[in-house]
């Protein structure tokens, strides 16, 4: 007797056999019942469709060549009725091409006649594993919806759970909020969550990236202008503060606001009034201000590039977002979410990601944070060919064979001087911090002044 298949813990395995040959049907039925499976039998495709119940049968084993309905058509109709149906084909050697066609229609695998008992049991065990994996994915999705999602954010790490609690607690407060975090950590998502979970959600949400507006235009963008205020002012135009009246104004990259404008911004925050360029009087505005920065504002204050009094006004409630590398336990959740998000753009179904590829993603430092991870999964889903994402579907820079060598090994191989090694190490640290010089200085164990001097010495760009 062949080695038994380990029985499931939740219930007896339920299998539907579709086979027009009574002797073959009897052989498979006896084999599987000896293994503790519950077996039902149909002798053709139409009968199988009457018997099959989604969610009840774990696996369908069907012959390929049968009267009344071929196995390929049965596969198509079963998958149409139940997208999660797991179907194993039995085929003669001469019909392998048809079996491959059936797999394209959604069959799990095929086995050719004649076959050994242990061979069939191995394939059935793999089919059950496929079923278990899908059930685990469905359970994970349900768990995500129930426990690990807040607005459009996902996370089960302690830092994300604390973040969700903070957002829920402060959403309806009137106080200004300052969100700090590296690029790609989701600062705008937090701002939108604060807005959508507050009484201001019926008002406007206005977002502006202060770093993307030229210094000569940012004042008119924020505060507006009246007709004739300058040469091209053909009509009155309200600023973003007025557009956000009754809602939320989100100032992203607040550290990029020029010093010449910071005093006026401070006055608007204090007086709750805004005076457009060229206007003779101010207008009242009711705005909750949420600001964000990927820079350390305290450092900008010490460098006389940011007003301390403005910082205190913005920093009433402070939220610091952790980088993705500090919450690796969230990566599997995010990967699953992004797979489902982008598979809708493809013509093939992506079932998930294999363990090796997921381990590689979890071990990566993600200098671009969640945004970089999302782009990585989008690429893998859109360009991948198989039913699961594997290592070959990931960008070359993530794959071990194409990754850069460790700095010390590379230094020895290339006979680096100490100066060469220092330059290379600084460059790698800056890459891993996404260009954040404050964090890079901390990792290097130097102050920002020393780092800036090194960057100037080695003529780094950016």
C-alpha positions as CSV (number, residue, x, y, z in Angstrom):
1,X,0.0,0.0,0.0
2,X,1.2,3.5,-0.8
3,X,2.1,6.0,1.9
4,X,-1.1,7.6,3.2
5,X,-1.8,11.3,2.7
6,X,-2.1,13.2,5.9
7,X,-5.8,14.0,6.5
8,X,-6.9,17.6,7.0
9,X,-7.7,18.9,10.5
10,X,-10.9,20.8,9.7
11,X,-13.1,18.2,7.8
12,X,-12.9,15.1,5.7
13,X,-11.6,15.8,2.2
14,X,-14.5,15.8,-0.2
15,X,-13.7,14.7,-3.8
16,X,-15.9,14.5,-6.9
17,X,-14.7,11.9,-9.4
18,X,-15.8,12.3,-13.0
19,X,-14.9,9.1,-15.0
20,X,-16.9,7.2,-17.6
21,X,-14.8,4.0,-17.2
22,X,-16.4,2.0,-14.3
23,X,-13.2,0.1,-13.5
24,X,-11.0,3.3,-13.3
25,X,-13.7,5.0,-11.3
26,X,-13.9,2.1,-8.8
27,X,-10.1,2.0,-8.5
28,X,-9.8,5.8,-7.7
29,X,-12.8,5.7,-5.4
30,X,-11.4,2.8,-3.3
31,X,-7.9,4.4,-3.2
32,X,-9.2,7.7,-1.9
33,X,-11.7,6.2,0.6
34,X,-8.8,4.2,2.1
35,X,-7.1,7.6,2.6
36,X,-10.1,8.8,4.5
37,X,-11.7,11.0,1.8
38,X,-15.4,11.4,1.2
39,X,-16.0,10.5,-2.5
40,X,-18.8,11.1,-4.9
41,X,-18.9,9.8,-8.5
42,X,-20.3,11.1,-11.7
43,X,-20.0,9.2,-15.0
44,X,-20.1,12.3,-17.4
45,X,-19.8,16.0,-17.4
46,X,-23.5,16.9,-17.2
47,X,-24.0,14.7,-14.2
48,X,-20.9,16.3,-12.5
49,X,-22.4,19.7,-13.0
50,X,-25.6,18.6,-11.2
51,X,-23.6,17.1,-8.3
52,X,-20.9,19.7,-7.9
53,X,-21.5,22.3,-5.1
54,X,-19.2,25.3,-4.7
55,X,-17.5,25.3,-1.3
56,X,-18.5,21.7,-0.6
57,X,-16.2,19.7,-2.9
58,X,-12.5,20.3,-2.2
59,X,-11.2,18.8,-5.4
60,X,-12.6,17.5,-8.7
61,X,-10.8,14.6,-10.5
62,X,-12.0,14.3,-14.1
63,X,-11.1,12.3,-17.2
64,X,-10.4,14.4,-20.2
65,X,-12.1,12.3,-23.0
66,X,-15.7,11.4,-22.0
67,X,-19.0,11.1,-23.9
68,X,-21.6,13.9,-23.8
69,X,-19.1,16.5,-22.6
70,X,-15.3,16.7,-22.9
71,X,-13.2,17.4,-19.9
72,X,-12.1,20.8,-21.3
73,X,-15.7,22.0,-21.4
74,X,-16.4,20.6,-18.0
75,X,-13.4,22.6,-16.6
76,X,-14.6,25.8,-18.2
77,X,-18.2,25.3,-16.8
78,X,-17.0,24.4,-13.4
79,X,-14.6,27.4,-13.2
80,X,-17.5,29.7,-14.5
81,X,-19.7,28.4,-11.6
82,X,-16.9,28.4,-9.0
83,X,-13.8,30.4,-9.7
84,X,-12.1,28.6,-6.7
85,X,-12.8,25.1,-8.1
86,X,-9.6,22.9,-7.9
87,X,-9.6,20.4,-10.8
88,X,-7.2,17.6,-11.5
89,X,-7.3,16.0,-15.0
90,X,-6.6,12.4,-16.0
91,X,-5.6,12.0,-19.6
92,X,-4.0,9.6,-22.0
93,X,-0.6,10.4,-23.4
94,X,-1.9,11.3,-26.8
95,X,-4.2,14.0,-25.4
96,X,-1.7,16.0,-23.4
97,X,-2.2,19.0,-25.7
98,X,-5.9,19.0,-24.8
99,X,-4.9,18.7,-21.1
100,X,-2.7,21.8,-21.4
101,X,-5.6,23.6,-23.1
102,X,-7.8,22.7,-20.1
103,X,-5.2,24.0,-17.7
104,X,-5.3,27.3,-19.5
105,X,-9.1,27.2,-18.8
106,X,-8.3,26.9,-15.1
107,X,-7.5,23.2,-14.3
108,X,-4.9,22.8,-11.5
109,X,-2.8,20.0,-13.1
110,X,-3.0,16.8,-15.2
111,X,-1.8,13.2,-14.8
112,X,-1.3,10.8,-17.7
113,X,-2.5,7.2,-17.9
114,X,-1.2,4.8,-16.8
115,X,-0.3,6.1,-13.4
116,X,0.8,4.7,-10.0
117,X,-1.3,5.1,-6.9
118,X,1.4,7.1,-5.1
119,X,1.7,9.4,-8.2
120,X,-2.1,10.2,-8.1
121,X,-2.0,10.7,-4.3
122,X,0.9,13.2,-4.6
123,X,-1.0,15.2,-7.2
124,X,-4.1,15.1,-5.0
125,X,-2.1,16.3,-2.0
126,X,-0.8,19.2,-4.1
127,X,-4.4,20.0,-5.1
128,X,-5.5,20.1,-1.5
129,X,-2.5,22.4,-0.7
130,X,-3.7,24.7,-3.5
131,X,-7.2,24.7,-1.9
132,X,-5.7,25.4,1.5
133,X,-3.7,28.3,0.2
134,X,-6.7,29.9,-1.4
135,X,-8.7,29.5,1.8
136,X,-5.9,31.1,3.8
137,X,-5.8,34.0,1.3
138,X,-9.5,34.4,1.7
139,X,-9.2,34.3,5.4
140,X,-6.4,36.8,5.3
141,X,-8.5,39.2,3.2
142,X,-11.4,38.9,5.6
143,X,-9.0,39.5,8.6
144,X,-7.5,42.5,6.8
145,X,-11.0,44.0,6.4
146,X,-11.9,43.3,10.0
147,X,-8.7,44.1,11.9
148,X,-5.9,45.4,9.9
149,X,-7.4,48.2,7.7
150,X,-8.1,51.8,8.6
151,X,-9.5,53.9,5.7
152,X,-7.1,52.9,2.9
153,X,-4.2,52.0,5.1
154,X,-3.1,48.5,6.0
155,X,-1.0,47.2,8.9
156,X,-0.9,44.8,11.8
157,X,2.5,45.9,13.2
158,X,2.3,47.6,16.7
159,X,3.3,50.9,15.1
160,X,0.5,50.8,12.6
161,X,-2.1,49.7,15.2
162,X,-1.0,52.7,17.3
163,X,-1.3,54.9,14.3
164,X,-4.9,53.8,13.7
165,X,-5.7,54.4,17.3
166,X,-4.2,57.9,17.1
167,X,-6.1,58.8,14.0
168,X,-9.4,57.6,15.5
169,X,-8.7,59.6,18.6
170,X,-7.8,63.0,17.0
171,X,-9.9,63.0,13.8
172,X,-12.6,65.3,15.2
173,X,-10.2,67.6,17.1
174,X,-9.7,71.1,15.7
175,X,-5.9,71.2,16.4
176,X,-3.3,71.4,13.6
177,X,-1.5,68.2,12.8
178,X,2.1,67.7,11.7
179,X,2.9,64.4,9.9
180,X,6.5,63.4,9.6
181,X,8.0,60.5,7.7
182,X,10.2,59.5,4.8
183,X,9.0,59.8,1.2
184,X,6.6,57.0,0.3
185,X,5.4,56.2,3.9
186,X,1.8,57.4,3.2
187,X,1.6,60.9,4.7
188,X,-1.2,62.0,2.5
189,X,-3.1,58.8,3.2
190,X,-2.9,59.7,6.9
191,X,-4.1,63.2,6.2
192,X,-7.1,61.9,4.2
193,X,-7.9,59.4,6.9
194,X,-8.0,62.2,9.5
195,X,-10.3,64.1,7.1
196,X,-12.6,61.2,6.1
197,X,-13.2,60.2,9.8
198,X,-14.0,63.7,11.0
199,X,-17.0,65.9,11.0
200,X,-15.3,67.9,8.2
201,X,-15.6,65.1,5.7
202,X,-18.6,66.8,4.1
203,X,-16.3,69.8,3.4
204,X,-13.4,70.0,0.9
205,X,-10.1,68.2,1.2
206,X,-7.4,70.4,-0.6
207,X,-3.9,69.0,-1.0
208,X,-0.9,70.9,-2.2
209,X,2.7,69.9,-2.6
210,X,4.7,72.9,-1.5
211,X,7.8,71.6,-3.1
212,X,6.2,71.4,-6.5
213,X,5.1,75.1,-6.7
214,X,7.7,77.7,-7.8
215,X,8.7,80.2,-5.1
216,X,7.3,83.1,-7.1
217,X,3.8,81.5,-7.3
218,X,3.3,79.8,-4.0
219,X,1.9,83.0,-2.2
220,X,-0.8,83.5,-4.9
221,X,-1.6,79.8,-4.8
222,X,-2.1,79.7,-1.1
223,X,-3.7,83.1,-0.5
224,X,-5.2,83.9,-3.9
225,X,-5.3,87.3,-5.6
226,X,-7.7,89.9,-6.9
227,X,-8.0,91.3,-10.4
228,X,-5.2,93.7,-11.2
229,X,-2.9,92.5,-8.4
230,X,-0.2,91.9,-11.0
231,X,0.1,92.0,-14.8
232,X,-1.6,88.6,-15.6
233,X,-4.3,88.9,-12.9
234,X,-7.3,89.2,-15.3
235,X,-9.9,88.1,-12.6
236,X,-10.2,87.4,-8.9
237,X,-8.9,84.0,-7.9
238,X,-9.4,82.4,-4.5
239,X,-6.4,80.8,-2.9
240,X,-6.2,77.2,-1.5
241,X,-7.1,78.4,2.0
242,X,-10.4,79.7,0.7
243,X,-11.0,76.6,-1.4
244,X,-10.5,74.5,1.8
245,X,-13.0,76.6,3.8
246,X,-15.1,74.3,6.0
247,X,-12.7,71.4,5.4
248,X,-9.0,70.4,5.5
249,X,-6.0,72.0,3.8
250,X,-3.1,69.5,3.5
251,X,0.3,71.2,3.1
252,X,2.7,68.5,2.0
253,X,6.5,69.2,2.2
254,X,5.9,72.2,4.4
255,X,9.6,72.5,5.0
256,X,10.0,73.8,1.4
257,X,7.9,76.9,2.0
258,X,10.3,79.9,1.6
259,X,11.2,81.9,4.7
260,X,9.7,85.1,3.0
261,X,6.3,83.4,3.1
262,X,6.4,81.8,6.5
263,X,5.5,84.9,8.4
264,X,2.3,85.4,6.3
265,X,1.4,81.7,6.8
266,X,1.8,82.1,10.5
267,X,-0.5,85.1,10.5
268,X,-3.2,83.2,8.7
269,X,-3.0,80.4,11.1
270,X,-3.2,82.7,14.1
271,X,-5.9,85.0,12.8
272,X,-8.0,82.5,10.8
273,X,-8.1,85.2,8.1
274,X,-6.5,85.3,4.7
275,X,-5.8,88.4,2.6
276,X,-5.4,87.7,-1.2
277,X,-2.7,89.6,-3.1
278,X,-3.9,93.1,-4.0
279,X,-7.0,92.9,-1.7
280,X,-7.8,95.7,0.8
281,X,-9.5,93.4,3.4
282,X,-9.1,89.9,4.8
283,X,-11.6,87.1,4.6
284,X,-12.4,84.6,7.4
285,X,-11.5,81.0,6.7
286,X,-12.5,77.9,8.7
287,X,-9.7,75.4,7.9
288,X,-8.1,72.5,9.7
289,X,-4.5,72.6,8.8
290,X,-2.6,69.3,8.3
291,X,1.1,69.6,7.3
292,X,3.7,67.0,6.4
293,X,7.4,66.8,5.8
294,X,10.0,64.2,5.0
295,X,12.6,66.5,6.5
296,X,13.6,67.1,10.1
297,X,12.1,70.6,10.7
298,X,14.1,71.1,13.9
299,X,17.3,70.9,11.7
300,X,15.8,73.5,9.4
301,X,15.2,75.7,12.4
302,X,18.8,75.4,13.5
303,X,19.9,76.3,9.9
304,X,17.6,79.4,10.0
305,X,15.5,78.0,7.1
306,X,12.3,77.5,9.1
307,X,10.6,79.7,11.7
308,X,10.4,78.3,15.1
309,X,7.1,80.1,15.9
310,X,5.5,78.6,12.8
311,X,6.8,75.2,13.7
312,X,5.1,75.4,17.1
313,X,1.8,76.4,15.5
314,X,2.0,73.4,13.1
315,X,3.3,70.9,15.6
316,X,0.2,70.9,18.0
317,X,-0.3,67.1,17.3
318,X,2.6,65.2,15.9
319,X,2.4,61.9,14.0
320,X,5.6,60.1,13.0
321,X,5.2,57.4,10.4
322,X,7.6,54.5,10.5
323,X,9.5,53.5,7.4
324,X,8.5,50.2,5.8
325,X,11.8,48.5,6.9
326,X,10.8,49.0,10.5
327,X,7.4,47.2,10.0
328,X,8.3,44.1,8.0
329,X,5.4,42.2,9.4
330,X,3.1,44.4,7.3
331,X,4.8,43.5,4.0
332,X,2.8,40.3,3.3
333,X,-0.5,42.2,3.9
334,X,0.6,45.0,1.5
335,X,1.7,42.5,-1.1
336,X,-1.6,40.7,-1.1
337,X,-3.4,44.1,-1.3
338,X,-1.4,45.3,-4.2
339,X,-1.7,42.0,-6.1
340,X,-5.5,42.2,-5.9
341,X,-5.4,45.9,-6.9
342,X,-3.4,45.4,-10.0
343,X,-4.5,41.9,-11.2
344,X,-7.7,43.6,-12.5
345,X,-5.5,45.2,-15.2
346,X,-4.4,41.8,-16.5
347,X,-6.1,39.0,-18.4
348,X,-4.7,36.2,-16.1
349,X,-5.5,35.6,-12.5
350,X,-2.6,36.0,-10.0
351,X,-3.1,33.7,-7.1
352,X,-0.4,35.1,-4.8
353,X,3.3,35.2,-4.3
354,X,5.7,32.2,-3.6
355,X,7.6,32.0,-0.3
356,X,11.0,32.7,-1.8
357,X,9.9,35.9,-3.5
358,X,8.0,37.1,-0.4
359,X,11.1,36.4,1.8
360,X,13.2,38.5,-0.6
361,X,10.7,41.4,-0.3
362,X,10.6,41.2,3.4
363,X,14.4,41.3,3.6
364,X,14.7,44.4,1.3
365,X,15.2,47.8,3.0
366,X,12.7,49.7,0.8
367,X,14.3,53.2,0.6
368,X,11.1,54.2,-1.3
369,X,8.9,52.6,1.4
370,X,5.3,51.6,0.6
371,X,5.3,53.5,-2.7
372,X,8.3,51.5,-3.9
373,X,6.7,48.2,-2.8
374,X,3.5,49.1,-4.7
375,X,5.4,49.8,-7.9
376,X,7.3,46.5,-7.5
377,X,4.1,44.5,-7.2
378,X,2.4,46.4,-10.0
379,X,5.4,45.5,-12.3
380,X,5.3,41.9,-11.2
381,X,1.6,41.5,-11.8
382,X,1.6,43.2,-15.2
383,X,4.7,41.5,-16.6
384,X,4.5,38.1,-14.9
385,X,3.3,35.1,-16.8
386,X,2.6,32.4,-14.1
387,X,-0.2,32.1,-11.6
388,X,2.0,33.2,-8.8
389,X,4.7,35.9,-8.5
390,X,8.1,34.3,-8.2
391,X,11.6,35.7,-7.8
392,X,12.0,36.0,-11.6
393,X,9.1,38.4,-11.7
394,X,10.8,40.9,-9.4
395,X,13.0,43.8,-10.6
396,X,16.7,42.8,-11.2
397,X,17.9,45.0,-8.3
398,X,16.0,42.9,-5.8
399,X,17.4,39.5,-7.1
400,X,20.5,38.2,-5.5
401,X,22.4,37.5,-8.7
402,X,22.0,41.0,-9.9
403,X,22.3,42.8,-6.6
404,X,25.3,45.0,-5.9
405,X,28.0,43.4,-3.9
406,X,28.5,44.2,-0.2
407,X,30.6,47.3,0.1
408,X,33.5,45.6,1.9
409,X,33.7,42.6,-0.5
410,X,33.5,45.0,-3.5
411,X,36.2,47.3,-1.9
412,X,38.6,44.4,-1.6
413,X,37.9,43.1,-5.1
414,X,38.4,46.6,-6.6
415,X,41.3,47.6,-4.4
416,X,39.5,50.6,-3.0
417,X,41.3,53.2,-0.9
418,X,39.8,54.3,2.4
419,X,38.6,57.4,0.6
420,X,36.9,55.3,-2.1
421,X,35.3,53.1,0.6
422,X,34.0,56.1,2.6
423,X,32.4,57.6,-0.5
424,X,30.8,54.4,-1.6
425,X,29.4,53.7,1.9
426,X,27.9,57.2,2.2
427,X,26.3,56.7,-1.2
428,X,24.8,53.4,-0.2
429,X,23.5,54.8,3.1
430,X,21.8,57.7,1.2
431,X,20.2,55.2,-1.2
432,X,18.8,53.2,1.7
433,X,17.4,56.3,3.4
434,X,15.8,57.6,0.3
435,X,18.0,60.6,0.3
436,X,17.0,61.6,3.8
437,X,20.2,63.3,5.0
438,X,19.2,63.6,8.6
439,X,18.6,59.8,8.9
440,X,21.8,59.1,6.9
441,X,23.8,61.2,9.3
442,X,22.4,59.2,12.2
443,X,23.2,55.9,10.6
444,X,26.7,57.1,9.7
445,X,27.3,58.4,13.3
446,X,28.1,62.0,12.3
447,X,26.3,65.3,12.6
448,X,24.5,66.9,9.5
449,X,27.3,69.5,9.1
450,X,29.9,66.7,8.7
451,X,27.7,64.9,6.2
452,X,27.2,68.0,4.2
453,X,30.9,68.6,4.2
454,X,31.5,65.1,2.9
455,X,28.9,65.5,0.2
456,X,30.6,68.6,-0.9
457,X,34.0,67.0,-0.8
458,X,32.9,64.0,-2.9
459,X,30.7,66.2,-5.1
460,X,27.5,64.3,-4.6
461,X,24.5,65.5,-6.6
462,X,21.1,66.1,-5.1
